[in-house]
Amino acid sequence: MVSRSSILALVAPLVLCSRSAEGAVTQVAIDVEPYTGVYVPTGSITSDLRQHTSLTLGTRLSVWLFGRVGIEGTVNYALSHVSWTEGIQPSSNYSPSTAAHLTAVTARAIVSVTAPAAATALHVGGGIGSVGYGGAAYCCDTDLQTNGTTFLTGVVNAGAVFRLGPQLALRVEAEDYLYHTRFQCRSGGGGPVVCYFLGGGPHSAGQMDVVMSLGLELRLSQH
């Protein structure tokens, strides 16, 4: 016959696990944030060709799963034109347009280094994503399009959230995108202006782009 103490010994861990699970569920929160900021490219496409610092717009979705730990997805768009070293004049068979943009999409883990409910909460994070180059300055060389203008990136970030109320906060963020570009245009000349500087062979370069932003964060749900 099973003793009462044996039954209690079996049931107690299940009750504790159930209460722990309930505690974990109550900590789940979903935040969405539209933001604006500054995109700052610290590298260059070639020694003579570079992207310009520009305004950036984006959206961030954060899901806090275990209180201090969460996952986050971002989409960021920067309308950044290209320019080149003064005194260089691309050949007339290349498009003169310098219009360009960058689109970054990332997925990352985030960790709050202060209590999540604090009036001012600090966090850090990191993950992976992609950075895509587009616009007239990169269009429409067949080899350039075939080889691709989108590249894998790593990203690290740090920021602060300033609570304005139970569901509203200001969020300040600094992000660093680390990746390599590898462009290749067709040989023979002509095409978008970037191909004048890239030449006919593959051209690789390390990039480090910084995005600093300010946004209004809305808490959609918490349970």
C-alpha positions as CSV (number, residue, x, y, z in Angstrom):
1,M,0.0,0.0,0.0
2,V,1.3,3.4,-0.9
3,S,1.8,5.7,2.1
4,R,0.5,9.3,2.3
5,S,4.1,10.5,2.6
6,S,5.0,8.8,-0.7
7,I,2.0,10.4,-2.4
8,L,3.1,13.8,-1.1
9,A,6.6,13.3,-2.2
10,L,5.4,12.6,-5.8
11,V,2.8,15.4,-5.9
12,A,4.9,18.2,-4.4
13,P,7.4,18.5,-7.3
14,L,4.5,18.7,-9.8
15,V,2.9,21.5,-7.8
16,L,6.2,23.4,-7.6
17,C,6.8,23.0,-11.3
18,S,3.3,24.2,-12.1
19,R,3.7,27.3,-9.9
20,S,7.1,28.0,-11.6
21,A,5.5,27.7,-15.0
22,E,2.8,30.1,-14.0
23,G,5.4,32.5,-12.8
24,A,7.3,32.3,-16.1
25,V,4.1,32.9,-18.1
26,T,3.3,36.0,-16.1
27,Q,6.6,37.4,-17.1
28,V,6.0,37.3,-20.9
29,A,5.7,40.8,-22.5
30,I,5.4,42.0,-26.1
31,D,6.7,45.4,-27.1
32,V,6.6,47.2,-30.5
33,E,8.6,50.3,-31.3
34,P,8.7,52.5,-34.4
35,Y,11.9,54.5,-34.3
36,T,14.0,57.1,-36.2
37,G,17.8,57.7,-36.0
38,V,21.1,58.2,-37.7
39,Y,22.9,55.6,-39.9
40,V,26.7,56.1,-39.8
41,P,28.8,53.9,-42.2
42,T,32.4,53.8,-40.8
43,G,33.8,51.9,-43.7
44,S,33.8,52.3,-47.5
45,I,32.8,50.2,-50.5
46,T,36.1,50.9,-52.2
47,S,39.0,53.2,-51.4
48,D,37.2,55.9,-53.4
49,L,33.5,55.0,-53.0
50,R,31.4,55.3,-49.8
51,Q,27.9,55.5,-48.5
52,H,26.8,58.7,-46.7
53,T,25.6,59.2,-43.2
54,S,21.8,59.5,-43.3
55,L,18.5,59.4,-41.6
56,T,17.2,56.0,-40.8
57,L,13.7,54.6,-40.0
58,G,12.8,51.3,-38.4
59,T,10.5,49.0,-36.4
60,R,11.4,46.8,-33.5
61,L,9.4,43.9,-32.1
62,S,10.5,42.5,-28.7
63,V,9.2,39.5,-26.8
64,W,10.4,39.2,-23.2
65,L,10.1,35.5,-22.4
66,F,11.7,35.0,-19.0
67,G,11.7,38.4,-17.3
68,R,15.2,39.6,-18.1
69,V,15.7,37.5,-21.3
70,G,13.9,38.1,-24.6
71,I,14.1,37.8,-28.4
72,E,13.8,40.7,-30.8
73,G,13.3,41.3,-34.5
74,T,14.2,44.6,-36.3
75,V,13.7,46.1,-39.8
76,N,15.8,49.2,-40.6
77,Y,15.9,51.4,-43.7
78,A,18.4,54.1,-44.5
79,L,18.2,56.4,-47.5
80,S,21.9,56.8,-48.0
81,H,23.4,58.0,-51.3
82,V,26.9,57.2,-52.5
83,S,29.7,59.6,-53.2
84,W,33.3,59.4,-54.3
85,T,36.7,61.0,-53.9
86,E,36.7,64.6,-55.1
87,G,38.3,65.0,-58.6
88,I,37.2,61.6,-59.9
89,Q,34.8,61.7,-62.9
90,P,33.2,58.4,-63.9
91,S,32.9,57.7,-67.6
92,S,29.8,58.9,-69.4
93,N,28.7,55.3,-70.1
94,Y,28.0,54.8,-66.4
95,S,24.7,56.0,-64.9
96,P,25.3,59.3,-63.0
97,S,22.7,58.5,-60.3
98,T,24.0,58.4,-56.7
99,A,20.7,57.4,-55.2
100,A,21.0,54.4,-52.9
101,H,19.5,52.8,-49.8
102,L,20.3,50.1,-47.3
103,T,17.8,47.7,-45.6
104,A,18.8,45.7,-42.6
105,V,16.8,42.9,-41.1
106,T,17.9,41.2,-37.8
107,A,17.0,38.6,-35.2
108,R,18.7,38.8,-31.8
109,A,18.6,37.9,-28.2
110,I,18.4,40.6,-25.6
111,V,19.1,40.6,-21.9
112,S,18.0,43.3,-19.3
113,V,20.9,44.1,-17.0
114,T,18.5,45.9,-14.6
115,A,15.1,45.0,-13.2
116,P,12.7,44.9,-16.2
117,A,10.1,46.9,-14.2
118,A,12.6,49.7,-13.3
119,A,11.8,53.2,-14.3
120,T,15.0,53.2,-16.3
121,A,15.9,49.7,-17.7
122,L,19.2,48.9,-19.4
123,H,19.8,46.1,-21.8
124,V,22.3,44.5,-24.2
125,G,21.9,42.1,-27.1
126,G,23.3,40.5,-30.2
127,G,22.3,38.4,-33.1
128,I,22.5,38.0,-36.9
129,G,20.7,39.4,-39.9
130,S,21.2,40.7,-43.4
131,V,22.1,44.1,-45.0
132,G,20.9,44.8,-48.5
133,Y,22.1,47.6,-50.8
134,G,19.7,49.0,-53.4
135,G,18.7,52.0,-55.4
136,A,19.8,53.4,-58.8
137,A,23.5,53.5,-57.8
138,Y,23.4,49.7,-57.6
139,C,21.0,49.0,-60.5
140,C,20.9,47.2,-62.9
141,D,24.2,45.4,-63.8
142,T,23.4,41.8,-64.6
143,D,26.5,40.4,-62.8
144,L,25.9,42.6,-59.8
145,Q,22.3,41.5,-59.5
146,T,23.2,37.8,-60.0
147,N,26.0,37.8,-57.4
148,G,23.8,39.7,-55.0
149,T,23.9,42.9,-53.0
150,T,22.6,41.5,-49.7
151,F,25.1,40.2,-47.1
152,L,25.0,38.3,-43.8
153,T,25.8,40.5,-40.8
154,G,26.4,40.2,-37.1
155,V,24.9,42.8,-34.9
156,V,25.4,43.9,-31.3
157,N,23.3,46.5,-29.4
158,A,22.9,48.3,-26.1
159,G,20.2,50.6,-25.0
160,A,18.0,52.1,-22.3
161,V,14.2,52.2,-21.8
162,F,12.7,55.1,-19.9
163,R,9.2,54.2,-18.6
164,L,6.5,56.9,-19.2
165,G,3.7,54.6,-17.9
166,P,2.6,51.0,-17.7
167,Q,2.4,50.6,-21.5
168,L,4.5,53.5,-22.9
169,A,8.3,54.1,-22.9
170,L,11.1,56.0,-24.7
171,R,13.8,53.7,-26.0
172,V,17.3,54.9,-26.9
173,E,19.5,52.4,-28.8
174,A,23.0,52.0,-30.3
175,E,23.6,49.2,-32.8
176,D,26.7,48.0,-34.5
177,Y,26.5,46.0,-37.7
178,L,29.6,44.0,-38.6
179,Y,29.9,42.3,-42.1
180,H,31.7,42.0,-45.4
181,T,30.5,43.2,-48.7
182,R,31.4,41.3,-51.9
183,F,30.3,43.0,-55.0
184,Q,31.0,41.9,-58.6
185,C,30.1,43.8,-61.8
186,R,30.4,42.6,-65.3
187,S,33.6,43.4,-67.2
188,G,33.5,45.7,-70.2
189,G,32.2,48.9,-68.6
190,G,28.9,50.6,-68.3
191,G,26.1,50.2,-65.9
192,P,25.4,51.7,-62.5
193,V,27.9,54.2,-61.1
194,V,29.2,51.8,-58.4
195,C,30.5,49.5,-61.1
196,Y,32.9,52.2,-62.3
197,F,34.7,51.9,-58.9
198,L,34.2,48.2,-58.4
199,G,35.7,47.2,-61.8
200,G,35.0,43.8,-63.5
201,G,36.2,41.4,-60.7
202,P,34.9,40.7,-57.3
203,H,35.6,43.3,-54.6
204,S,35.4,42.6,-50.9
205,A,35.5,45.0,-48.0
206,G,34.8,44.9,-44.3
207,Q,32.0,47.1,-43.1
208,M,31.0,48.4,-39.7
209,D,27.8,50.4,-39.7
210,V,26.5,52.2,-36.6
211,V,22.8,53.0,-36.1
212,M,21.8,55.3,-33.2
213,S,18.0,55.7,-32.7
214,L,15.2,57.0,-30.5
215,G,11.8,55.4,-30.5
216,L,8.4,55.2,-28.7
217,E,7.9,51.7,-27.3
218,L,4.3,50.4,-26.8
219,R,3.6,47.4,-24.7
220,L,1.0,45.3,-26.5
221,S,0.5,42.6,-23.9
222,Q,1.8,41.1,-20.7
223,H,0.6,37.9,-19.1
